[in-house]
């Protein structure tokens, strides 16, 4: 920059000098022309006075000598007189006729004319001045010439050499050039001694600030030749830089301890990293406040999904919830395509390497770190223990190794969000477990009667809106009291548990199985297509129970049967409570007709029960 300033300054001085010289030459030229014209007018006035005097004194024969003497004046190259035709006619001769077109034009117009002829060595001015008739004191042309006032009687032409002015201009150029050279030399010497140190300091400041912006804090060594004020300012800057360096480093270390974030590159920028960490902490705080207000686990999962998409720009990832106690999995979030080990995790969740080793599982070059991952894409799996029995696996897929490396740099921040979510998710799980315990039967694990009462309040309006059907099965174990009396309550409980397993395995996941009380069960076949399908399911359940062998003491086997009553909602009644009673009456008919039967509710069942 300093070099450019010096060059620009020198160019400005040169341009200024050239401009002054050109302006001076122009002014000299104009002054020379004006001076030549003025001299020509003065000479012409002298000639006019002389001619008048000679004419009055009748000495016109001496005019040529007079003109010759005027022509010998300094800077006058030529001088001649042209008489108009009026004068020649008056005196009867044809002396001093117009020599050229200029003389003719001036004789005709009566106006002065001049022209300039320039060459490298000389500058010549040709001036032709009209001699107009006047009637003034001292000179009265009208006495001798019978003409009107203002008539052009003749012209006086002069050729003047003004080359002397050009020589003065050339000398001016030499003087200006010499002045310019001296000025430039003086400027360069002054610049080197007094200005260049400031320029060097500026360059040092510029480089140092650029390094500081990128996280490299270096002190400045002031160049020699600076004033004490500037040196003092440089020292203050160095002190400020040191304080800033120490403070930034301290903040950076504390933030790294808090977040666990460490840069993966050798070149670090504490400013940028600290700003990124602080920004992440701020967003993390807002995230934590929001998930504490979410009412369900799925809302929290969806919020995490939005974080991964919007903040970390992930394209392919899946959240899988693994219940280690029940050995079941649940896919809770999915974005793009990522879970290429879904078959293994779904059937045998205990094989998931990430959940088993409780650590990250990442793609490794030249061999597969997870033997169940079936894709050529890069992957990164993170585990999060939500509770003692539930683990959340975040499976992320990357298309390129660069994308994977970028993910590795950001994974600490991602884990920060997951860590903040874990306590809230655990609380939600505990609340759900507590809620489920109120709605679950302690013996069979099925829903209880309280759940049926609460759930039906939401289910029935939905069924009505969507114009669907529900098949309600009321089941009862035949001669269950005899089992308790003969084998004891332990075997009786075992019989009920196995019946619960058969019911859950036989019906669909969308159906609802409820232990209604004692040995009574209710199955809601939601969105069943017809009552024939409902009867088919009921008969399948009865058949499975009939074929099931229950181990009792001493290797003995026990087989039981059930009776089933069926009622259809809303075909049999628009009231769900009535449907339950109808199924119960059909169950009574099944038992009354010999047990181990499936009975469809009929209106006559109401009469028979009332009569009984």
N, C-alpha and C positions, 0 to 999 in steps of 0.2 A: 504493500500500500504506500509506504514512504517513497519508494522509487517512483511510483506513478504520480504522486503529488509533486515531487521535484521536477519530473519531466513536464508535467502539466504547467507548473509555475514557469519554467524556462520557455515553454511554447507561448505562454501568455505574454511574457516579457518581449519575446521576438515579435509576436503578432502586434503588440502595442507599438513597438519601435517601427515596424514596417508601416503600420497605419499612420503614425505621426509623420514618417518620411514621405509617404504618398500624399498625405494632406498638405505637407509643406511644399512639395513639388507642385502640386495642383495650385496652391495659392500663389507660388512664385510665377507660375505660368500665366495665371490670370492677371497677376500684378504687372507682369512684363507686357502683356497685351494691352492692358489699360494704360500703362505708362507710354507705350509706343503710340497709341492713339492720341493720348494727351500731347505728346511731343509733336505728333503730326499736325494736330490742330494748332499748336503754338507756332510751328514753322509756317503753316498755311496762312495764319494771321499775319506773320511777318512778311510773307510773300505778297499777300493782299495789300498790306500797307505800302510795301516797296513799289508794287506795280502802280498803285494809285498815285504815289508820289512822282514816279517817273512820268506817268501820263499827264499829271497836272503841270509838271515842269517841262513837258514836251521833250523828255530825254529817253524815249522808248528805245532808241538805238543802243542804250546801255543795259537793257533788260537782260540780255543773254549773259552778260558778265555778272550781273546780280544773281541770276539763277544758278550760275556756275559756282559762285562763292557760297551760296546756301548749300549746294550739293556736296561741298567739301567738308561740311560739318560732321562731327563724330557720329558714327552709327547710321549715317544717311548714305545708302548705297546709290540711290537714284532719285531724281526729282525732275518732273516735267509738267508743263502747263498745256492744257487743252482748251481752245477757245470755241465758243458755240458758233453756230452758223449766223446767229443774229449779229454778233460782234464783227465777224469776217465781212458780212455784207455791208455793215455800217461803214467800215474803213476801206472796203474795196480790195480786200486781199484774202488769201486762204492760208494764213499762217497757223501753226500749232493745232492741226486737226486732231481729233480723238484717235489714240493709238490702238485701243482694243475695245472689246465689248463692254468692259467695266466702265471706261470713260464715257461711252455712249449711254449706258444705263444711268449713270450719275447725272450727265447733262440733261437727260430726259426727265428723271424723277426729282432731281435737286436734293437727293438724300445721300449722306455719307455711306461709304461701303468699305469693308476691309476683309482681307483673307489672310490665312496663316499657312505658311509652308515650313514644315519641320522635317529635319533629317537628324541623323545621329550626331552630327557635328554642329549644325547651325539651325537657327530658328529665324525666319524672315517674315516680316509683317508688311503687307501691301495695303496702303490706305489711300483712298481717293476721296477728296473733300470738295464739295461744290462751292463755286464762287457766285453767291446770289446777290442780286442788286438790292442795296439798302439805301435809305435816306436818313442818315443819322448825322449828329453833330461831328464834324471832323471828316466824315466820309459820306459823300452824297453822290452815289453812282448815277442818279437820275439826271444830274447836270450834264454828264458827258454822253450818256446812253439814253436813247429814246425808247425806253422799255418800262414795263410796269414793275413796281416794287416786288421783290421775291423772284424775279426771273433769273434763271441760271445763266450767267454770262460765260462761265468756264469752269474748269476743274483744276485742282492742284493734286497731283499724285506723287506719293513718296514710297520708297522701299526702304524699310528700316531693319537693321540687323540687331536683334536682341539676344544674341548667343551668350552675351556676358551674363545674363540672368540664368541661363542653363548651367554655365560654369559654376555660378554661385550655388545652384541646386545640387550639382554633383559634389561640390565641396561639402554641402550639408549632409549628403548621403554618407560621405566618409566620416564626418563628425558623428553622425547618429550611429553608424555601424561601430565606430570605436567606443562610443558611449554604451552601446548595447553589449559589446563584448566585455567591457569592464564591469557592467552591471551584472551580467551572468556569472562572471568569475567571482565577484563579490558575494552574490547570492549563494553560489555553491559552497564557498568557504564558510559563510555565515550559517548555512543550512547544516553543513557537516558538524560544526562545532556546537551550535545552540539548538537546532531544531531536530536533527536526526535522533538524538537520545530520546526525545518524547515520542517520536514515531516508533522507535524500537520498543519503548515501554508499552505503547499501544498494542503492538503486535504480540508482545509477551502476555499482556492482559487478555487479549482476544483468544490466544491458544489456551491459556490457563483456565479461563471461564468455560471454554468448550470442554476441556477435560473435566472440570468440576461438575458440569451438567451431566457427564457420563459416569460420575462417581469417583473420579481420580482427583484428589485434592493435593496440589503441590504449591509450595511457596514460591514467591517471585523474587528474583535477584535484580535489583534496580540497576540500570546501566549508568555509567559515569556521565557527568555533565548535567545532571538534573538539579533543579533547585531543592533547597532543604524542605520546602513545603511538599513537593512531589515525593521526595524520599520518605517523609513522615507519613504521607498518605499511603504509600506502598507498604510500609511497616504495619500500619493499621489494617490494611487489607489482609496481610499475612496472618495477623492475630485473629481477625474475624474468620478467616478460612480455617485456621487450626481449631477454633472453638466450634465452628460448624461441622468440621470433620469428626471431632470427638463426640459431639452431641448426636450426630447422625449415626455413627458407629454404635453408640450406646443404645439408641432407639432400635436400631436394626437388630442388635443381639437380643434385646428383650422381646421384641416382636417375634423373632425366630423361636425363642424359648416358648412363647405362649402358643404359637400356631404350629410349631414343628416344621416350618417351611425352611428349606435350604435350597439355594440355587444349584443347578446342575452344571453350570458353566464356570470356567476359570475366571473369566472377566465379569466382575460383579458391579452393579450399579446400586449402591445402598439407597440412594434417593428414590429411584424407580421402584426398587423392591419394597421399600418401606411404604411408599404411597400405595402400592398394590396390596400390601398386607393390611394397611389401615382401611383401605376401601373394602377389602374382603371382610374384615372384622365388622365394619359398619353394616354391610349387607347381611352378614351372619347374625348380627344382633336383631336386625329387622325380621329375618327369617324365623329366628327363635321365638320372637314375640307373636308372629303370625301362627305358627304351628301350635302354640299353647292355646290358641283360641279355636283351633279346628276341632270339630266334634267327633270325627271318625278317623280310623287308621288310613282308610283309602284317601281321604282329603290330604293327609300328610304325604302319602306316597305320590299323589298327583302334584303336590307343591314341589317335592324333590325332583320329579320329572321335569317340571318347568325350569327349575334351576339348572339342571344338566343341559337342557336344550338352549335356553336363552343366555345363560352366563358362561357356560363352558363349551357351548356349540357342539355337543355330542350328537351324532346322527343315529347310531345303532346301539341300543342298550336294553336290558331286561332286568326287572326286579323279581326275584323268586323268594318266596317265604317258605322256609322249611320248618315243619313242626317235628322236632326230634323225638318227642314223646309218642306221638301218633304215627310217626314215620310217613308223613304226608307232605306234599308240596302244593303251593298255590302261586300261580303267576299273577302278580299284583300290578305290574307296570310293564308295558312293552312299547318300544319306539324303533321302527325300522326292523331289520333282521339281524339278530345277534345270537340267540340261544341255539347254537348248533349241537348242544349236548342235551337237548330237552328230553329225548326218549329215555336216556339213562337216569336223569334227575327225577323224572316223573315216576318211573317204576321203582327205582332204587336210590332214593335221595341220600342214603348213607355213603354212596360211592362218590359224591361230589367232593373233589379234592380241596376246594376252597373252604367248604364248611368243616371238613374233617381236620385239616391242619390249622384252622383258625388263622390263616394268613393269606396274603395276596398271592394269586396265581397269574403269571404273566407269560406271554409268548417268549420263547427262548430260541435263539438262532441254532439251526442244525438239529434240534430235536424238540419233541413236543412235551411240554411240562405237564399237560393234562391229557391222559390217554383217551378220554371220552369225548374230546372236542373234535368234531368231524367237519373241518373246513380249513381252507388255506389262508383265511384271513387272520389278522393279528387280534389278540384278545387280552383283556385285563379284567380279572375277577377280584372283587373286594367283598370281604365278609363283615357283617355287622351283627353282633350278638344283641338281640333286642331284649331277650329275657333268658331265663335258665333253659327253657325248652325250645325257644323259637330263634332261628338264625335267618337273617336277610342276606341274600347273595345279590350283588350288583354286578351283572355281566356286561362288559362293554366290548364292542368289536370295532376294529380300525381297519381301513382299507390299505393304508401304506405304513411303512416303518417310520416315516416322518411324523405321521399322525399319532402313532403309538408313543414316540419319544416326547412329543408335545403333551400327550396325556400324562406321561410319567412326571413331567414337570408340574402339572396342575393337580395331580392326584391328592396331594396333601390338603389342598383347599377343598377338594371334593369330600375328603374324609372329615373335614371340619364340619361340613353341613350334615353328614351322616352321624357324626358323634353328637351333635346338638339334637338330632332327631331321636336318637336311641332312648333317652330317658322318657321323652314324651310318648314314643311308641310303646314303651314298656307299660307306662301308666294306662294307655288306652287298652292294651292287651289285658291288663289286670282287671280293668273295669268291664271289658267284654266278658272275661272269664267269670267275674262276679255276677254279671248280668245273666250269662248263660247258666250258671249254677242255680239261679232262681228259676230258670225255665227248663232245666234238664232233670231227668229222673236219675237219682243217685245210683240205682242198681243197674239199669240197662244202658244209661247214657242217651236214651231217647228224650225227645221233648216231652214235657209234662202237660197236665191239663191247663195250668195257668198260661203256658205258652200258647196253647190252642185258643184260649179265650182272647188273648192280646193280639195274636197274629191274625185271627179271623176278622178283626176289626179293619185291618188294612187289605186283607186278601179278598173279602167278599165284594167291596166296591170296585176293585180292579176287575174281578171276574164279570161283574155286571157291565162295566164300561166296555170290555173287550168281547162281551157276548160269548163267554166260554162256559164249559161244564166242569163240575167236580163230582167224582165218584167217591162217596164216603163209605168206607168199610169199617164196621164195628166187629171186632174179633174177641173171642173169649176161649181160654184153654179149657178143654173138656176134663171134668173130674179132677181139677187141680188140687182141691182139698185133700183128695186121697193120696196125692204125691207127698204132701207135707206130713200127713198122718203116718204114712208107711216109711218114707225115706228121710223125713226131717226137712227143716226149712232150708238147709244148705242146698240140698238137691232141688228143692222147689225154686230157689233163686237161680240155680244153674239152668233149669228148664226155661225160666223167663228170659234169661240172658240169651240163650240159644235161639229162642223165638224172636228176640229183637234183632239178632244177626240175620236170621232168615228173612225177616221183613225188609231190612235195609238192603240186602243183596238182591231181593226179588223186584222191588219197585225202582222207579227212576230217581235220579238225583233231585229232580224238580218236585217229586212227591214228598209228602210230609208224614212221618211216622210218630205217633204219640202214644205214650203209656197213659191210658185214661184213668186207671185205678185198679189195684190188685192184679188180677190176671186178664183184665180187659185192655184192649189196644184199639186205637183208631188209626186208619190210613186214609189220607186225603189224596186222591188221584187227581191232581190238578191238570186241567185242560185235557181230560180224557175224551177221546173222539166219540165214543158211544157207550151205552150201557153193556153191550156185548163185550167190548174190550175190558170194561170194568169187571164183568163176571169172569172173563178169562184170567185176569190178574188174580182175582180172589181164588179161583180154582187152582192156579199155579202155587199160590201161597199154601193152600190147604194140602196140596200134593207134597210140597217140600217138607212141611211139618210132619206129614204122615210118614214120609220115608226117613226122616231124621232119627238117628239112634243116639241116645244120651247115655253116657257111661255113668253108672252108679257104683255102689260098693261091690268089692270082690269080683270085678270084671263083668258084672251084670249089665245088660243094656235095657234101656227104657225107651218106648215109643209112645208118643202122645198125638192127639188130634185136636183140631180147633173147629169151632162153629163161627160162621161169618154171616153178617147181615149187611145188605147193600141198599143205599138210597142215593138218588141222583139229585144234585142241585144244579139249576133251579127248577128242574122238571117236576120233582115231587112237591116242592114248596119254595116260596120266595124267602122263607125265614130259615136261616142256617141252624138255629136252635131246633127248629122242627125237624130238619133233615137229620140231626143227631138222634133225636127221639125216634124217628122213623127207622133209622139203621138199627137202633137198639131193639125196636119191636121185631124187625126182621131177624135179628140175632136170637131173640126169644123163640121165634117160630122155628129156627134151625135147631135149637136145643130141644124144643118140645117135640120135634119130629125125629128124634133119634140121635142128634149131634153129628159132628163130622160132616156138616153140610154147609152149602152156600145158598142163602135165600135172598131173593130180590123183594124189596118192600112192595106190598100191595095195600090198597085202601082197606081191605077186609081184615088186615092185621090189626088195625086200630080197634075194630069191634071185638075181635077175639080177646085182645088184651084187657079191654074194659070189662068184658064178661067175666074173665078170670079174676 
